[in-house]
Amino acid sequence: MAILDNLAKAAKDFFIEDDAQGPAKAEAARPLPGAAQPPYTPAVPPTPAGAGTPAAPTTVTQAEQRHLDHIQSLLAGDGKDFMAYTKMVKSMSASGLSGPVLYQTAFNAFAAVTGLDLATLLASAEQFEQKLVADRNKVLERHREKIGEIQIPKAPPGPIVQLLQQEKQLQADLADLTRQLELKSQQLLAAQQQLQEERQKAGAALASYELANATAATELQAHRQATQSFLAGPTSPFTSSTK
């Protein structure tokens, strides 16, 4: 039958490919049943005043190749594990099988070649799931340390942590400068008020002096004119006796 020929060819191609490439090359990562993890959501620090609009969260639609290669290395096995079984499943699915028939047929062929039973196969799947979870936890720990959420003892601070420290120091410097500016503003206001008072005092003193001077000058001029008129005028006895 054509379908049996396709199945045989799929199984043959699978194992020939394994022999040619070796167990070191694994398939790309694919979701495993029960292995889904909630996405990590980093804490968003408050935006300092004057810092502008915060950047929008990063959206990634395609993983970087270095991350794909890393996951592949985690899922690389010896060709007799669950990842090899999933590779056979995908190879046989190209023959038109799907659902329980696909997985049962693939397991029968895989078990016939490797001698693994179902319990061992599922235990292998759990080991790969645990490797992914453990690796993700390590990456998240490094990420949290990198962005300053946690501090790993004896670990050198990363660029983000250094920038956070610089930001904190600059904010403290700015707050100190603000306090100094407020103090200087108060001192300036007090000096301006004192200056105005001194100017008023000086103005009042000058006005008082001018009044006194003008009064004395007026009085002096009046007495001089009277003296000149009464004593040095034509009717003055001093003038007549002199003549």
Phi and psi in degrees as a GROMACS rama.xvg file:
@    title "Ramachandran Plot"
@    xaxis  label "Phi"
@    yaxis  label "Psi"
@TYPE xy
-63.7871  -39.3078  ALA-2
-66.6245  -36.253  ILE-3
-67.9954  -37.3512  LEU-4
-62.8649  -40.4117  ASP-5
-65.0752  -40.8985  ASN-6
-64.0979  -44.385  LEU-7
-62.922  -41.9228  ALA-8
-64.5404  -40.5545  LYS-9
-62.8944  -44.3074  ALA-10
-65.7444  -40.3894  ALA-11
-65.1731  -45.0668  LYS-12
-61.9493  -36.737  ASP-13
-62.3309  -51.1577  PHE-14
-73.5833  -32.4455  PHE-15
-65.7167  -39.8519  ILE-16
-64.421  -39.2293  GLU-17
-61.6896  -42.3533  ASP-18
-66.9361  -35.0861  ASP-19
-76.1628  -39.5988  ALA-20
-91.896  -22.988  GLN-21
84.8708  164.451  GLY-22
-74.6493  -11.1399  PRO-23
-71.437  -23.5017  ALA-24
-95.7234  116.274  LYS-25
-108.476  162.9  ALA-26
-73.1404  165.97  GLU-27
-66.0811  153.881  ALA-28
-63.4214  141.123  ALA-29
-137.391  150.749  ARG-30
-61.0091  136.121  PRO-31
-105.064  148.855  LEU-32
-58.3738  127.957  PRO-33
79.0681  1.57432  GLY-34
-99.5734  3.02137  ALA-35
-66.6712  137.034  ALA-36
-118.358  142.615  GLN-37
-66.4337  142.705  PRO-38
-65.0198  144.303  PRO-39
-76.677  130.067  TYR-40
-116.296  107.506  THR-41
-71.29  152.287  PRO-42
-68.7574  138.63  ALA-43
-98.727  112.879  VAL-44
-69.317  152.725  PRO-45
-64.8079  143.002  PRO-46
-81.34  120.734  THR-47
-65.0326  154.173  PRO-48
-61.9728  135.995  ALA-49
83.3219  3.12744  GLY-50
-88.3471  -3.68404  ALA-51
84.0376  -171.731  GLY-52
-74.7147  130.764  THR-53
-65.429  151.833  PRO-54
-67.7098  144.859  ALA-55
-70.3937  150.065  ALA-56
-57.8223  142.975  PRO-57
-71.4461  130.559  THR-58
-112.622  123.576  THR-59
-113.98  122.88  VAL-60
-100.897  -13.559  THR-61
-146.788  130.641  GLN-62
-68.5746  148.457  ALA-63
-69.6399  152.454  GLU-64
-62.5812  -34.7644  GLN-65
-65.0645  -32.734  ARG-66
-74.7953  -38.5001  HIS-67
-61.7228  -41.6814  LEU-68
-65.1309  -38.0801  ASP-69
-64.6777  -43.9623  HIS-70
-64.9731  -39.2386  ILE-71
-60.0604  -40.3797  GLN-72
-66.5147  -33.1524  SER-73
-67.6729  -36.6181  LEU-74
-92.1811  3.20251  LEU-75
-70.8835  130.473  ALA-76
-123.103  -156.463  GLY-77
-105.528  11.6047  ASP-78
83.6483  -0.599266  GLY-79
-131.255  45.1887  LYS-80
-137.163  -172.475  ASP-81
-66.2457  -34.8925  PHE-82
-65.4861  -36.9651  MET-83
-66.0176  -36.6222  ALA-84
-64.4702  -44.0698  TYR-85
-64.0596  -31.7756  THR-86
-65.8741  -38.8373  LYS-87
-66.5919  -37.8423  MET-88
-59.2153  -46.5993  VAL-89
-67.4373  -34.7421  LYS-90
-66.6847  -41.8452  SER-91
-74.5839  -25.4053  MET-92
-64.4763  -24.2002  SER-93
-67.9024  -15.2945  ALA-94
-84.7123  -3.22747  SER-95
106.906  -3.09491  GLY-96
-80.3065  154.871  LEU-97
-158.986  165.742  SER-98
67.1745  -151.638  GLY-99
-59.3131  -35.9324  PRO-100
-63.0886  -41.506  VAL-101
-60.5947  -50.9393  LEU-102
-68.856  -37.1595  TYR-103
-67.2531  -43.502  GLN-104
-64.0503  -43.6526  THR-105
-63.4499  -40.0984  ALA-106
-66.0625  -41.6811  PHE-107
-60.2643  -44.5134  ASN-108
-67.9115  -40.5998  ALA-109
-66.5677  -42.9015  PHE-110
-66.8861  -34.7943  ALA-111
-64.5412  -32.981  ALA-112
-86.4731  -42.4124  VAL-113
-94.7361  -22.4601  THR-114
78.5724  9.53416  GLY-115
-80.838  143.76  LEU-116
-95.7592  176.274  ASP-117
-65.2153  -40.8383  LEU-118
-61.7811  -42.6802  ALA-119
-65.8783  -38.7146  THR-120
-64.0932  -43.7964  LEU-121
-68.7702  -34.9695  LEU-122
-63.7177  -37.0199  ALA-123
-63.8827  -40.6198  SER-124
-62.2493  -40.3536  ALA-125
-64.9442  -36.7796  GLU-126
-63.0923  -41.7788  GLN-127
-65.278  -39.7741  PHE-128
-61.4627  -43.1239  GLU-129
-64.9706  -35.6433  GLN-130
-63.4764  -42.2182  LYS-131
-64.3924  -43.6725  LEU-132
-64.4248  -45.2337  VAL-133
-63.8837  -41.7714  ALA-134
-66.6575  -39.7785  ASP-135
-63.2712  -40.3533  ARG-136
-62.7812  -40.0534  ASN-137
-64.4765  -43.0791  LYS-138
-64.9536  -41.3116  VAL-139
-65.1008  -37.9116  LEU-140
-63.219  -44.3283  GLU-141
-64.2997  -37.4673  ARG-142
-65.8103  -44.4692  HIS-143
-63.757  -36.8  ARG-144
-68.2552  -37.5879  GLU-145
-64.8815  -38.5663  LYS-146
-93.6123  4.22848  ILE-147
88.7204  9.26375  GLY-148
-71.8365  -35.8449  GLU-149
-132.566  166.221  ILE-150
-127.201  122.408  GLN-151
-90.8294  126.238  ILE-152
-56.9931  137.566  PRO-153
65.9995  8.39659  LYS-154
-90.3764  131.519  ALA-155
-65.8371  140.935  PRO-156
-65.7188  138.836  PRO-157
-82.3173  177.98  GLY-158
-58.8944  -39.472  PRO-159
-66.5407  -43.0661  ILE-160
-62.9355  -42.1083  VAL-161
-62.1244  -40.7486  GLN-162
-67.9337  -35.3696  LEU-163
-64.2399  -42.0512  LEU-164
-63.97  -41.4179  GLN-165
-63.8212  -42.0731  GLN-166
-61.1795  -43.6219  GLU-167
-62.735  -42.198  LYS-168
-66.2046  -41.373  GLN-169
-66.5112  -36.5353  LEU-170
-64.5693  -40.2324  GLN-171
-65.2442  -42.4947  ALA-172
-61.8869  -42.1131  ASP-173
-63.9142  -40.9781  LEU-174
-63.4033  -39.9937  ALA-175
-65.8638  -42.3858  ASP-176
-64.0059  -35.568  LEU-177
-64.2881  -42.6655  THR-178
-63.1612  -41.9155  ARG-179
-63.6987  -39.8227  GLN-180
-63.5913  -41.8848  LEU-181
-62.8952  -42.0841  GLU-182
-63.6364  -45.3959  LEU-183
-64.3105  -34.9524  LYS-184
-64.7035  -41.4029  SER-185
-64.8347  -42.6542  GLN-186
-64.0193  -39.5249  GLN-187
-63.7604  -43.2083  LEU-188
-63.1184  -41.8046  LEU-189
-64.7434  -40.946  ALA-190
-65.7406  -40.9282  ALA-191
-64.6  -39.2405  GLN-192
-66.2372  -42.8204  GLN-193
-64.3643  -39.4326  GLN-194
-61.1406  -42.6475  LEU-195
-63.2644  -40.6128  GLN-196
-64.5687  -42.5158  GLU-197
-65.8441  -38.004  GLU-198
-64.4758  -39.6394  ARG-199
-63.8727  -41.6041  GLN-200
-62.9424  -45.3747  LYS-201
-63.0624  -40.7593  ALA-202
-64.5597  -41.6136  GLY-203
-65.8865  -39.7961  ALA-204
-63.9889  -42.4081  ALA-205
-64.3883  -41.9156  LEU-206
-63.4158  -39.6324  ALA-207
-63.8016  -42.9716  SER-208
-63.3678  -44.9677  TYR-209
-59.0268  -39.8144  GLU-210
-65.1996  -45.3484  LEU-211
-64.2794  -42.1986  ALA-212
-64.6723  -44.5489  ASN-213
-65.688  -38.6552  ALA-214
-64.0828  -45.6664  THR-215
-64.7616  -40.8163  ALA-216
-65.1042  -40.8531  ALA-217
-65.0507  -43.5299  THR-218
-65.6682  -42.1623  GLU-219
-63.7437  -41.9446  LEU-220
-65.4248  -38.43  GLN-221
-64.9141  -44.8318  ALA-222
-66.3939  -36.9675  HIS-223
-65.939  -42.6137  ARG-224
-65.6019  -39.8285  GLN-225
-66.0409  -40.9129  ALA-226
-64.9251  -43.3467  THR-227
-65.9732  -35.904  GLN-228
-74.7695  -44.1212  SER-229
-81.897  -30.0847  PHE-230
-105.557  -26.1403  LEU-231
-112.683  6.12355  ALA-232
-82.6786  177.272  GLY-233
-63.9318  -29.2565  PRO-234
-90.8251  1.72217  THR-235
-72.0802  136.162  SER-236
-61.7227  -27.7694  PRO-237
-68.0384  -37.9565  PHE-238
-69.4988  -40.5648  THR-239
-66.7989  -42.2431  SER-240
-67.7872  -30.4912  SER-241
-69.4879  -39.4302  THR-242
